[in-house]
Amino acid sequence: MSKIIIVYASMTGNTELMANAVAAGIQESGGVVTMKEAFDTNAKELEQYDGIVLGAYTWGDGELPDDYLDFYDEMEDLELSNKPAAVFGSCDSNYHSFGTAVDTLIEKLTERGARIVIPGLKIELTPSDKEREACKAFGKQFATMCVPHGIEQ
């Protein structure tokens, strides 16, 4: 069984809804999920898992949420060599940049050596039932990319 961590930040609950759906998809595919809020964990924990999923809403005109800033800075010291990773987030098209937090986290994971195995998932504001199903499918797809104690070659 793959051990997968989901780290997320959610102010209004939209990204948390997404995280729960992603976790359900992973669990249905046989993965073991640990969910943590970004402000309540240390980035070093990512090294202990077979797979990494990050979730964040985009704040303002494209920034990471304040809840993610310390975690993001801590990621600078990680070695995530070839670990499968994915990113999702709730977004608001009323702003100039749509879902930039997702892109920022993908970039940081890639810099630290992680392997982005599926494209980032961006959902406009509160996910609908259909969009929650898409989040669940995202989780299932991600889980198929992870195997216990490593990465499928």
Backbone as CSV, one residue per row, in Angstrom:
resi,resn,N_x,N_y,N_z,CA_x,CA_y,CA_z,C_x,C_y,C_z
1,MET,0.824,-1.189,0.000,0.000,0.000,0.000,0.867,1.251,0.000
2,SER,0.542,2.183,-0.843,1.288,3.442,-0.923,0.876,4.382,0.191
3,LYS,1.864,5.019,0.799,1.618,6.046,1.805,1.707,7.390,1.112
4,ILE,0.607,8.117,1.138,0.521,9.394,0.429,0.111,10.486,1.401
5,ILE,0.786,11.616,1.311,0.435,12.763,2.146,-0.240,13.830,1.292
6,ILE,-1.294,14.392,1.844,-1.949,15.551,1.251,-1.763,16.703,2.226
7,VAL,-1.126,17.759,1.757,-0.953,18.973,2.551,-1.728,20.073,1.838
8,TYR,-2.603,20.761,2.560,-3.447,21.768,1.919,-3.651,22.978,2.825
9,ALA,-4.113,24.048,2.202,-4.542,25.251,2.916,-5.905,25.635,2.357
10,SER,-6.821,25.972,3.250,-8.171,26.321,2.828,-8.729,27.395,3.745
11,MET,-9.123,28.515,3.164,-9.674,29.598,3.970,-11.197,29.497,4.038
12,THR,-11.839,29.267,2.911,-13.301,29.239,2.856,-13.870,27.830,2.845
13,GLY,-12.998,26.824,2.791,-13.442,25.436,2.761,-13.425,24.816,1.373
14,ASN,-13.220,25.615,0.330,-13.231,25.080,-1.037,-12.087,24.092,-1.273
15,THR,-10.889,24.473,-0.885,-9.741,23.590,-1.098,-9.828,22.376,-0.183
16,GLU,-10.405,22.533,0.992,-10.608,21.387,1.886,-11.575,20.389,1.267
17,LEU,-12.651,20.872,0.641,-13.571,19.968,-0.063,-12.830,19.186,-1.144
18,MET,-11.968,19.884,-1.873,-11.172,19.227,-2.903,-10.245,18.187,-2.286
19,ALA,-9.576,18.555,-1.190,-8.644,17.637,-0.523,-9.349,16.367,-0.070
20,ASN,-10.531,16.520,0.489,-11.285,15.349,0.945,-11.654,14.435,-0.215
21,ALA,-12.030,15.021,-1.348,-12.387,14.214,-2.522,-11.154,13.523,-3.100
22,VAL,-10.033,14.231,-3.160,-8.783,13.627,-3.637,-8.404,12.459,-2.724
23,ALA,-8.504,12.664,-1.412,-8.186,11.610,-0.446,-9.092,10.394,-0.641
24,ALA,-10.372,10.624,-0.886,-11.302,9.513,-1.105,-10.889,8.699,-2.327
25,GLY,-10.476,9.377,-3.382,-10.026,8.679,-4.581,-8.782,7.848,-4.330
26,ILE,-7.848,8.399,-3.584,-6.619,7.670,-3.253,-6.959,6.430,-2.427
27,GLN,-7.820,6.607,-1.432,-8.184,5.492,-0.560,-8.924,4.404,-1.335
28,GLU,-9.790,4.789,-2.248,-10.507,3.798,-3.056,-9.553,2.997,-3.928
29,SER,-8.410,3.581,-4.223,-7.411,2.900,-5.042,-6.395,2.137,-4.193
30,GLY,-6.625,2.078,-2.892,-5.765,1.299,-2.013,-4.654,2.053,-1.333
31,GLY,-4.567,3.351,-1.543,-3.531,4.151,-0.894,-3.911,4.502,0.537
32,VAL,-2.909,4.707,1.357,-3.099,5.156,2.736,-2.782,6.646,2.758
33,VAL,-3.763,7.446,3.195,-3.638,8.895,3.118,-3.456,9.509,4.499
34,THR,-2.517,10.437,4.582,-2.380,11.318,5.732,-2.688,12.721,5.236
35,MET,-3.656,13.385,5.870,-4.017,14.752,5.479,-3.580,15.712,6.576
36,LYS,-2.935,16.804,6.140,-2.493,17.816,7.090,-2.699,19.194,6.495
37,GLU,-2.991,20.151,7.366,-3.048,21.532,6.917,-1.629,22.080,6.896
38,ALA,-1.341,22.918,5.922,0.020,23.410,5.708,0.602,24.079,6.945
39,PHE,-0.209,24.838,7.665,0.307,25.543,8.844,0.570,24.603,10.009
40,ASP,0.123,23.352,9.894,0.199,22.405,10.999,1.167,21.256,10.705
41,THR,2.089,21.464,9.780,3.054,20.419,9.443,4.385,21.048,9.055
42,ASN,5.380,20.210,8.964,6.706,20.634,8.545,6.988,19.989,7.194
43,ALA,7.526,20.733,6.272,7.764,20.221,4.923,8.656,18.977,4.926
44,LYS,9.525,18.843,5.895,10.432,17.685,5.990,9.646,16.364,5.990
45,GLU,8.411,16.396,6.473,7.571,15.191,6.509,7.334,14.606,5.112
46,LEU,7.390,15.435,4.081,7.126,14.951,2.723,8.076,13.830,2.328
47,GLU,9.291,13.858,2.863,10.292,12.849,2.516,9.928,11.448,3.015
48,GLN,8.985,11.344,3.939,8.610,10.060,4.538,7.524,9.320,3.764
49,TYR,7.034,9.888,2.678,5.889,9.315,1.966,6.261,8.846,0.568
50,ASP,5.458,7.911,0.058,5.641,7.388,-1.296,5.150,8.379,-2.347
51,GLY,4.203,9.227,-1.977,3.642,10.203,-2.899,3.223,11.464,-2.162
52,ILE,3.245,12.585,-2.889,2.962,13.897,-2.299,1.895,14.601,-3.125
53,VAL,0.859,15.078,-2.441,-0.173,15.882,-3.087,-0.314,17.167,-2.274
54,LEU,-0.182,18.295,-2.953,-0.339,19.589,-2.292,-1.567,20.294,-2.832
55,GLY,-2.277,20.990,-1.962,-3.462,21.739,-2.370,-3.445,23.127,-1.765
56,ALA,-3.718,24.132,-2.598,-3.733,25.512,-2.099,-4.646,26.367,-2.959
57,TYR,-5.320,27.286,-2.316,-6.069,28.301,-3.054,-5.100,29.401,-3.439
58,THR,-5.439,30.134,-4.474,-4.610,31.267,-4.886,-5.146,32.516,-4.211
59,TRP,-4.273,33.220,-3.537,-4.652,34.415,-2.800,-4.385,35.651,-3.653
60,GLY,-5.364,36.545,-3.696,-5.189,37.811,-4.399,-4.817,37.619,-5.857
61,ASP,-3.818,38.331,-6.294,-3.409,38.291,-7.700,-2.361,37.237,-7.998
62,GLY,-2.330,36.171,-7.229,-1.444,35.074,-7.588,-0.505,34.585,-6.502
63,GLU,-0.732,34.977,-5.268,0.160,34.555,-4.198,-0.310,33.262,-3.550
64,LEU,0.645,32.601,-2.895,0.302,31.484,-2.026,-0.418,32.047,-0.802
65,PRO,-1.303,31.280,-0.204,-1.934,31.741,1.036,-0.902,31.886,2.153
66,ASP,-1.153,32.788,3.076,-0.257,32.975,4.217,-0.010,31.663,4.954
67,ASP,-1.041,30.807,5.028,-0.919,29.520,5.719,0.156,28.633,5.110
68,TYR,0.533,28.893,3.864,1.489,28.050,3.153,2.913,28.617,3.154
69,LEU,3.103,29.853,3.556,4.395,30.515,3.381,5.547,29.842,4.125
70,ASP,5.361,29.490,5.397,6.428,28.819,6.145,6.730,27.449,5.537
71,PHE,5.697,26.705,5.219,5.853,25.386,4.608,6.621,25.499,3.294
72,TYR,6.247,26.469,2.479,6.909,26.690,1.191,8.397,26.985,1.389
73,ASP,8.717,27.844,2.347,10.117,28.164,2.635,10.881,26.927,3.112
74,GLU,10.240,26.094,3.942,10.872,24.866,4.440,11.155,23.873,3.308
75,MET,10.389,23.942,2.232,10.579,23.027,1.107,11.954,23.213,0.456
76,GLU,12.568,24.352,0.666,13.872,24.643,0.060,14.937,23.630,0.479
77,ASP,14.774,23.013,1.640,15.767,22.078,2.167,15.460,20.618,1.856
78,LEU,14.442,20.350,1.051,14.022,18.972,0.792,14.778,18.331,-0.366
79,GLU,14.876,17.013,-0.288,15.373,16.202,-1.393,14.247,15.215,-1.725
80,LEU,13.520,15.499,-2.791,12.351,14.691,-3.166,12.626,13.893,-4.442
81,SER,13.840,13.473,-4.608,14.307,12.817,-5.815,13.325,11.794,-6.379
82,ASN,12.714,12.168,-7.495,11.831,11.300,-8.282,10.568,10.843,-7.556
83,LYS,10.198,11.477,-6.447,8.937,11.120,-5.770,7.767,11.607,-6.617
84,PRO,6.749,10.782,-6.792,5.575,11.247,-7.519,4.850,12.333,-6.729
85,ALA,4.396,13.355,-7.453,3.731,14.485,-6.802,2.657,15.058,-7.722
86,ALA,1.699,15.739,-7.102,0.626,16.412,-7.840,0.135,17.584,-7.001
87,VAL,-0.533,18.529,-7.671,-1.013,19.739,-6.992,-2.412,20.080,-7.488
88,PHE,-3.249,20.539,-6.576,-4.597,20.991,-6.909,-4.889,22.277,-6.149
89,GLY,-5.947,22.981,-6.567,-6.329,24.169,-5.830,-7.607,24.802,-6.332
90,SER,-8.246,25.536,-5.432,-9.411,26.325,-5.812,-8.914,27.694,-6.275
91,CYS,-9.602,28.248,-7.252,-9.139,29.468,-7.910,-10.322,30.413,-8.123
92,ASP,-10.017,31.635,-8.480,-11.050,32.642,-8.721,-10.690,33.407,-9.994
93,SER,-11.503,33.255,-11.027,-11.206,33.882,-12.324,-11.452,35.388,-12.322
94,ASN,-11.936,35.950,-11.223,-12.096,37.399,-11.136,-10.754,38.107,-10.995
95,TYR,-9.705,37.340,-10.660,-8.372,37.914,-10.532,-7.601,37.757,-11.834
96,HIS,-6.561,38.552,-11.976,-5.729,38.561,-13.173,-5.121,37.182,-13.456
97,SER,-4.593,36.533,-12.418,-3.957,35.227,-12.562,-4.886,34.154,-12.022
98,PHE,-5.080,33.099,-12.803,-5.977,32.014,-12.388,-5.169,30.835,-11.861
99,GLY,-5.273,30.586,-10.571,-4.672,29.391,-9.989,-3.163,29.387,-9.936
100,THR,-2.561,30.535,-9.782,-1.109,30.631,-9.776,-0.478,29.847,-8.623
101,ALA,-1.180,29.698,-7.510,-0.630,28.930,-6.383,-0.338,27.492,-6.812
102,VAL,-1.195,26.924,-7.631,-0.968,25.563,-8.137,0.339,25.533,-8.929
103,ASP,0.514,26.488,-9.823,1.728,26.560,-10.641,2.980,26.768,-9.787
104,THR,2.873,27.618,-8.768,3.998,27.902,-7.877,4.437,26.651,-7.140
105,LEU,3.475,25.870,-6.658,3.808,24.646,-5.920,4.371,23.569,-6.852
106,ILE,3.848,23.481,-8.060,4.409,22.534,-9.042,5.877,22.885,-9.310
107,GLU,6.127,24.155,-9.487,7.499,24.607,-9.751,8.432,24.252,-8.595
108,LYS,7.987,24.479,-7.363,8.825,24.188,-6.190,9.063,22.683,-6.056
109,LEU,8.038,21.874,-6.242,8.214,20.422,-6.164,9.216,19.942,-7.208
110,THR,9.110,20.474,-8.412,10.020,20.105,-9.496,11.455,20.509,-9.160
111,GLU,11.619,21.709,-8.624,12.953,22.172,-8.199,13.581,21.235,-7.175
112,ARG,12.761,20.669,-6.307,13.254,19.807,-5.235,13.412,18.358,-5.692
113,GLY,13.146,18.082,-6.966,13.393,16.755,-7.525,12.185,15.865,-7.673
114,ALA,11.020,16.322,-7.225,9.802,15.506,-7.360,9.424,15.385,-8.834
115,ARG,8.671,14.349,-9.129,8.200,14.092,-10.494,6.698,14.364,-10.530
116,ILE,6.290,15.404,-11.225,4.864,15.732,-11.355,4.262,14.715,-12.323
117,VAL,3.360,13.876,-11.804,2.868,12.750,-12.596,1.534,13.005,-13.288
118,ILE,0.812,14.029,-12.847,-0.430,14.430,-13.520,-0.520,15.949,-13.489
119,PRO,-1.161,16.534,-14.493,-1.275,18.000,-14.530,-2.009,18.537,-13.301
120,GLY,-1.650,19.757,-12.904,-2.324,20.407,-11.788,-3.814,20.555,-12.047
121,LEU,-4.594,20.431,-10.995,-6.056,20.527,-11.086,-6.494,21.850,-10.482
122,LYS,-7.159,22.677,-11.280,-7.653,23.980,-10.834,-9.165,24.004,-10.976
123,ILE,-9.833,24.356,-9.890,-11.294,24.407,-9.859,-11.723,25.818,-9.464
124,GLU,-12.687,26.349,-10.174,-13.234,27.677,-9.890,-14.057,27.652,-8.602
125,LEU,-13.559,28.347,-7.585,-14.247,28.539,-6.305,-14.729,27.222,-5.698
126,THR,-16.011,27.135,-5.312,-16.536,25.943,-4.649,-16.763,24.829,-5.665
127,PRO,-16.154,23.655,-5.442,-16.340,22.576,-6.406,-17.777,22.052,-6.401
128,SER,-18.333,21.906,-7.602,-19.658,21.314,-7.761,-19.557,19.808,-7.509
129,ASP,-20.684,19.121,-7.503,-20.657,17.664,-7.349,-19.813,17.026,-8.450
130,LYS,-19.987,17.500,-9.672,-19.227,16.966,-10.803,-17.728,17.243,-10.620
131,GLU,-17.391,18.429,-10.135,-15.990,18.774,-9.910,-15.388,17.990,-8.743
132,ARG,-16.194,17.687,-7.725,-15.701,16.838,-6.632,-15.404,15.438,-7.156
133,GLU,-16.216,14.973,-8.097,-15.937,13.677,-8.736,-14.632,13.747,-9.531
134,ALA,-14.380,14.890,-10.165,-13.111,15.078,-10.891,-11.933,15.053,-9.909
135,CYS,-12.118,15.614,-8.724,-11.079,15.573,-7.690,-10.831,14.141,-7.239
136,LYS,-11.895,13.394,-7.090,-11.776,11.987,-6.698,-11.022,11.205,-7.779
137,ALA,-11.348,11.459,-9.032,-10.660,10.807,-10.150,-9.183,11.206,-10.170
138,PHE,-8.895,12.460,-9.843,-7.523,12.960,-9.730,-6.767,12.135,-8.687
139,GLY,-7.405,11.901,-7.539,-6.804,11.088,-6.476,-6.560,9.656,-6.922
140,LYS,-7.534,9.075,-7.605,-7.373,7.700,-8.105,-6.230,7.621,-9.099
141,GLN,-6.181,8.575,-10.018,-5.123,8.585,-11.017,-3.758,8.734,-10.345
142,PHE,-3.685,9.618,-9.360,-2.422,9.802,-8.662,-1.999,8.513,-7.954
143,ALA,-2.934,7.868,-7.289,-2.613,6.646,-6.544,-2.038,5.572,-7.447
144,THR,-2.476,5.519,-8.687,-1.934,4.501,-9.597,-0.475,4.779,-9.946
145,MET,-0.017,5.995,-9.704,1.374,6.366,-10.008,2.325,6.057,-8.841
146,CYS,1.780,5.642,-7.717,2.592,5.401,-6.516,2.565,3.918,-6.162
147,VAL,3.675,3.429,-5.692,3.755,2.060,-5.181,4.485,2.114,-3.843
148,PRO,4.284,1.132,-2.970,4.978,1.149,-1.692,6.490,1.197,-1.861
149,HIS,7.125,1.962,-1.029,8.581,2.049,-0.966,9.222,2.497,-2.271
150,GLY,8.524,3.315,-3.023,9.183,3.840,-4.195,8.252,4.206,-5.322
151,ILE,8.790,4.179,-6.499,8.068,4.627,-7.678,8.079,3.521,-8.703
152,GLU,6.958,3.311,-9.326,6.881,2.311,-10.385,7.765,2.762,-11.547
153,GLN,8.606,1.887,-12.002,9.543,2.222,-13.088,8.987,1.775,-14.432
